[in-house]
Every structure is written in C-alpha cells, then in structure tokens.
Amino acid sequence: MSLKKKLKNNQLTVGSWIMINSPTIIEVMALAGFDWLVVDTEHTSIDLQETENLIRTIQANKMKALVRVCKNEEVAIKKALDIGADGIIVPMICSKEEAICAVNYAKYPPTGKRGVGLYRAQSYGTRFKEYKKWVEEELVIIAQIEHIDAVKNISEIIKVDGIDGTLIGPYDLSGSMGFPGSFERKDVKNSLQKVLKLCKQQNIPPGFHVVDTNPKALQSKIKQGYTFLVYGIDYLFLRDSTVNLMKNFKNKN
C-alpha cells in the first residue's frame, strides 16, 4: 500500500530524518525498516544536487523519499518535487492561507498553480502524463505545525484539501511560546493535545518528530495516537550509540 493511502487510512508509519549528506547512511538506515526518510534542506548544508542523489538512494532502498523544503515557497517546493521527491514537508504552516499556498505550489492546474518542468520526476519528459496523474493520486504534502499561531488555526489548516497530514516540530513550537525545549510545561502540553485531538476528529494523520532515540519515547507517542512519526535523526543514532557504548566501556575499566 502506498504512503498516501496509509495516511488516508490513518495507519501508523514511522520514518526518520536525514541531515548528513551520505548515501551510505541511508543504506544503513534502510536496514532498520523505516517506511520513509526525510531529507532536511532547511537546517542543513545539503544542496539541491545532493538532495537529488539522496532521493535516488532512498527510493532504491524501497523507502519513500520526502523532503523538508527550506520554506513555503514556490521554487523551493517545485524543485524538490521535480527532482523526484515522493512528498514534501512544509515548515512553519501557520494559517489556512499558507496551507493553500503549499498545495498550490505542489500541484498542477487546475488543482494548483505549479509550473511545468520536465526533469527527473517526469522521467525527463517521457512520462509527464503519468506523473501528472501520480501527483493527484499519490503526492504527499505534510504541514509542519511548529508555531503557536498554527495551533490557534489548526482546525482550518487541516481542512485544506491536499494536506495529507501534520507534523509537530516540538522545539520550534515550544520556542514560539517563549520556552524552546520545555516540553513538560502545561501550556506546551495543552497545545500539543489540541492539535492531536483536532487531527483525530478530522481523521487527519497527526504527526510528531520524536527526536529522542530512546525507543520508549517513540512508543509513548504511538500510545498517544500519533500515526505519522519521525523517529530520531541520522546523526543522533550515531552520536547516542557511540557515546553510550564508550561510556559503558569506560565505566567498566
């Protein structure tokens, strides 16, 4: 079943986050059985050519390749899709109007306003008709909820046709409330709960980036009802494994 259909059915999917420009890292992470991987082009030095090669590697390893674009902007979204991304995660969606813009930038007329270019996604011009149909039926668009204004407008955002799910960015969301990283504050928890509750009511997949690599953190979000889950970051798996292994070694010697 495609990722689009899993999202539509609100089935649990788990992916991870790529911030290191390395096809080898992706091949190693593919062994873990992730459903999809996200190439982050907002907070990394990964450029467009490198993103294209990472997408190739992700797809070659039978995972869906999503791109967190650098901003909700026409050219950024168009380029990510034209190089072959299976979907996009659009940062800092704070209103219905911004969600509509994201969909318009990603979809061709008459649904949206995306300009037509013939590159990798369209099989270099040989399969544009098939790709146009794929965009309507399979393209994934995720609205990243990472500001208190998005929480206030969440009921309108998730009703926008073309938005397939949400993804809470916990650090920026708490930061927009004046307390970055303070996830245990009551007001932060209440905001998270509001988004989760309304997504469930509208049958829109609620998403969360579980930055903590402890499996218990992931299980906690699954129990809460999140169904589109980012687990960890490539460098965090590397950091936490090596640091913990060496810590245990030094404690025993």
FIMI-620297 format. One record per residue (C-alpha): z negated, y negated, x negated; residue number from 1. Coordinates in steps of 0.1 Angstrom, whole numbers, plus 5000, padded with zeros to 4 digits. Example, Ala and Ser with C-alpha at 12.3 -4.5 7.8 and 13.67 -1.06 7.14 Angstrom:
2
[zami [4922, 5045, 4877], 1];
[zami [4929, 5011, 4863], 2];
***
This chain:
253
[zami [5000, 5000, 5000], 1];
[zami [5009, 4965, 4987], 2];
[zami [4982, 4940, 4978], 3];
[zami [4995, 4917, 5006], 4];
[zami [4989, 4945, 5032], 5];
[zami [4955, 4953, 5017], 6];
[zami [4945, 4917, 5020], 7];
[zami [4958, 4916, 5056], 8];
[zami [4937, 4946, 5064], 9];
[zami [4907, 4931, 5046], 10];
[zami [4905, 4961, 5023], 11];
[zami [4884, 4959, 4991], 12];
[zami [4904, 4952, 4960], 13];
[zami [4890, 4945, 4925], 14];
[zami [4907, 4927, 4897], 15];
[zami [4898, 4909, 4865], 16];
[zami [4906, 4877, 4846], 17];
[zami [4928, 4872, 4816], 18];
[zami [4920, 4844, 4792], 19];
[zami [4932, 4860, 4759], 20];
[zami [4969, 4859, 4752], 21];
[zami [4972, 4896, 4743], 22];
[zami [4993, 4923, 4759], 23];
[zami [4971, 4948, 4741], 24];
[zami [4940, 4935, 4760], 25];
[zami [4959, 4941, 4793], 26];
[zami [4969, 4976, 4783], 27];
[zami [4933, 4984, 4775], 28];
[zami [4921, 4969, 4808], 29];
[zami [4947, 4988, 4827], 30];
[zami [4928, 5020, 4817], 31];
[zami [4899, 5007, 4839], 32];
[zami [4919, 5010, 4871], 33];
[zami [4919, 4974, 4882], 34];
[zami [4941, 4966, 4912], 35];
[zami [4953, 4933, 4898], 36];
[zami [4948, 4909, 4869], 37];
[zami [4948, 4871, 4869], 38];
[zami [4964, 4851, 4841], 39];
[zami [4944, 4819, 4838], 40];
[zami [4966, 4789, 4830], 41];
[zami [4941, 4763, 4840], 42];
[zami [4913, 4768, 4815], 43];
[zami [4931, 4784, 4786], 44];
[zami [4958, 4777, 4759], 45];
[zami [4981, 4803, 4774], 46];
[zami [5015, 4786, 4779], 47];
[zami [5044, 4795, 4802], 48];
[zami [5063, 4818, 4779], 49];
[zami [5031, 4837, 4771], 50];
[zami [5023, 4839, 4808], 51];
[zami [5057, 4855, 4814], 52];
[zami [5051, 4881, 4788], 53];
[zami [5016, 4889, 4801], 54];
[zami [5030, 4892, 4836], 55];
[zami [5055, 4918, 4823], 56];
[zami [5027, 4938, 4807], 57];
[zami [5005, 4937, 4838], 58];
[zami [5034, 4949, 4860], 59];
[zami [5045, 4975, 4835], 60];
[zami [5010, 4989, 4838], 61];
[zami [5013, 4992, 4876], 62];
[zami [4990, 4964, 4885], 63];
[zami [4998, 4932, 4904], 64];
[zami [5001, 4901, 4883], 65];
[zami [4985, 4870, 4897], 66];
[zami [4985, 4835, 4880], 67];
[zami [4958, 4810, 4884], 68];
[zami [4980, 4779, 4882], 69];
[zami [4967, 4748, 4864], 70];
[zami [4967, 4727, 4896], 71];
[zami [4980, 4725, 4931], 72];
[zami [5013, 4710, 4920], 73];
[zami [5049, 4718, 4929], 74];
[zami [5064, 4725, 4895], 75];
[zami [5033, 4745, 4883], 76];
[zami [5035, 4768, 4913], 77];
[zami [5073, 4771, 4912], 78];
[zami [5073, 4780, 4875], 79];
[zami [5046, 4806, 4879], 80];
[zami [5065, 4823, 4907], 81];
[zami [5099, 4820, 4891], 82];
[zami [5087, 4839, 4860], 83];
[zami [5077, 4868, 4883], 84];
[zami [5041, 4864, 4894], 85];
[zami [5032, 4886, 4924], 86];
[zami [5009, 4858, 4936], 87];
[zami [4991, 4827, 4928], 88];
[zami [4955, 4815, 4929], 89];
[zami [4955, 4778, 4935], 90];
[zami [4925, 4758, 4922], 91];
[zami [4904, 4732, 4940], 92];
[zami [4918, 4735, 4975], 93];
[zami [4895, 4712, 4994], 94];
[zami [4913, 4705, 5027], 95];
[zami [4938, 4718, 5052], 96];
[zami [4964, 4694, 5039], 97];
[zami [4960, 4708, 5003], 98];
[zami [4963, 4743, 5015], 99];
[zami [4995, 4735, 5034], 100];
[zami [5009, 4719, 5002], 101];
[zami [5002, 4751, 4982], 102];
[zami [5021, 4772, 5008], 103];
[zami [5050, 4747, 5009], 104];
[zami [5053, 4748, 4971], 105];
[zami [5053, 4786, 4970], 106];
[zami [5077, 4794, 4999], 107];
[zami [5113, 4787, 5005], 108];
[zami [5127, 4767, 5035], 109];
[zami [5123, 4770, 5064], 110];
[zami [5087, 4782, 5059], 111];
[zami [5081, 4759, 5029], 112];
[zami [5097, 4735, 5006], 113];
[zami [5101, 4754, 4973], 114];
[zami [5132, 4746, 4953], 115];
[zami [5155, 4775, 4944], 116];
[zami [5159, 4786, 4908], 117];
[zami [5174, 4818, 4896], 118];
[zami [5153, 4833, 4869], 119];
[zami [5132, 4865, 4863], 120];
[zami [5117, 4867, 4898], 121];
[zami [5152, 4867, 4914], 122];
[zami [5165, 4892, 4888], 123];
[zami [5184, 4864, 4871], 124];
[zami [5204, 4856, 4903], 125];
[zami [5214, 4891, 4912], 126];
[zami [5187, 4897, 4939], 127];
[zami [5179, 4863, 4954], 128];
[zami [5184, 4875, 4990], 129];
[zami [5159, 4904, 4984], 130];
[zami [5135, 4881, 4966], 131];
[zami [5136, 4856, 4994], 132];
[zami [5126, 4884, 5019], 133];
[zami [5099, 4895, 4994], 134];
[zami [5084, 4860, 4993], 135];
[zami [5079, 4860, 5031], 136];
[zami [5066, 4896, 5033], 137];
[zami [5047, 4902, 5000], 138];
[zami [5039, 4870, 4981], 139];
[zami [5001, 4864, 4978], 140];
[zami [4986, 4830, 4980], 141];
[zami [4948, 4826, 4974], 142];
[zami [4930, 4794, 4980], 143];
[zami [4903, 4788, 4954], 144];
[zami [4871, 4774, 4970], 145];
[zami [4853, 4756, 4943], 146];
[zami [4841, 4723, 4957], 147];
[zami [4816, 4713, 4984], 148];
[zami [4844, 4695, 5003], 149];
[zami [4862, 4728, 5006], 150];
[zami [4831, 4743, 5021], 151];
[zami [4830, 4715, 5046], 152];
[zami [4866, 4721, 5055], 153];
[zami [4867, 4759, 5052], 154];
[zami [4874, 4766, 5089], 155];
[zami [4906, 4745, 5087], 156];
[zami [4917, 4758, 5053], 157];
[zami [4916, 4795, 5062], 158];
[zami [4936, 4789, 5094], 159];
[zami [4966, 4776, 5074], 160];
[zami [4995, 4801, 5078], 161];
[zami [5004, 4816, 5045], 162];
[zami [4969, 4816, 5030], 163];
[zami [4961, 4852, 5023], 164];
[zami [4925, 4849, 5011], 165];
[zami [4899, 4828, 4994], 166];
[zami [4882, 4829, 4960], 167];
[zami [4850, 4812, 4954], 168];
[zami [4846, 4797, 4919], 169];
[zami [4808, 4796, 4917], 170];
[zami [4804, 4774, 4887], 171];
[zami [4826, 4746, 4900], 172];
[zami [4812, 4749, 4935], 173];
[zami [4777, 4745, 4923], 174];
[zami [4788, 4718, 4899], 175];
[zami [4803, 4698, 4928], 176];
[zami [4768, 4698, 4943], 177];
[zami [4753, 4685, 4912], 178];
[zami [4739, 4717, 4898], 179];
[zami [4765, 4737, 4878], 180];
[zami [4755, 4773, 4873], 181];
[zami [4724, 4770, 4896], 182];
[zami [4734, 4798, 4919], 183];
[zami [4699, 4805, 4932], 184];
[zami [4694, 4771, 4948], 185];
[zami [4691, 4773, 4986], 186];
[zami [4718, 4747, 4993], 187];
[zami [4743, 4766, 4970], 188];
[zami [4735, 4799, 4987], 189];
[zami [4739, 4783, 5021], 190];
[zami [4773, 4770, 5011], 191];
[zami [4784, 4805, 4999], 192];
[zami [4771, 4821, 5030], 193];
[zami [4790, 4796, 5052], 194];
[zami [4823, 4804, 5035], 195];
[zami [4816, 4842, 5037], 196];
[zami [4807, 4840, 5074], 197];
[zami [4837, 4820, 5085], 198];
[zami [4861, 4841, 5065], 199];
[zami [4847, 4872, 5081], 200];
[zami [4851, 4856, 5116], 201];
[zami [4887, 4847, 5109], 202];
[zami [4894, 4881, 5092], 203];
[zami [4905, 4863, 5060], 204];
[zami [4895, 4882, 5029], 205];
[zami [4865, 4864, 5013], 206];
[zami [4868, 4864, 4975], 207];
[zami [4843, 4858, 4947], 208];
[zami [4846, 4856, 4909], 209];
[zami [4817, 4879, 4896], 210];
[zami [4815, 4865, 4861], 211];
[zami [4786, 4887, 4852], 212];
[zami [4798, 4920, 4836], 213];
[zami [4768, 4939, 4849], 214];
[zami [4781, 4964, 4875], 215];
[zami [4751, 4956, 4897], 216];
[zami [4764, 4921, 4902], 217];
[zami [4798, 4935, 4914], 218];
[zami [4780, 4959, 4938], 219];
[zami [4759, 4931, 4952], 220];
[zami [4790, 4911, 4962], 221];
[zami [4806, 4942, 4978], 222];
[zami [4774, 4948, 4998], 223];
[zami [4775, 4912, 5010], 224];
[zami [4810, 4917, 5024], 225];
[zami [4834, 4902, 4998], 226];
[zami [4867, 4921, 4997], 227];
[zami [4887, 4902, 4971], 228];
[zami [4867, 4904, 4939], 229];
[zami [4873, 4893, 4904], 230];
[zami [4851, 4912, 4880], 231];
[zami [4844, 4897, 4846], 232];
[zami [4867, 4881, 4821], 233];
[zami [4885, 4899, 4793], 234];
[zami [4865, 4882, 4765], 235];
[zami [4832, 4887, 4784], 236];
[zami [4837, 4925, 4784], 237];
[zami [4844, 4924, 4747], 238];
[zami [4815, 4900, 4740], 239];
[zami [4789, 4918, 4761], 240];
[zami [4798, 4952, 4748], 241];
[zami [4798, 4943, 4711], 242];
[zami [4767, 4921, 4714], 243];
[zami [4747, 4947, 4733], 244];
[zami [4758, 4976, 4711], 245];
[zami [4748, 4957, 4679], 246];
[zami [4715, 4945, 4695], 247];
[zami [4706, 4981, 4703], 248];
[zami [4716, 4993, 4668], 249];
[zami [4695, 4966, 4651], 250];
[zami [4665, 4973, 4673], 251];
[zami [4666, 5009, 4662], 252];
[zami [4670, 5002, 4625], 253];
***
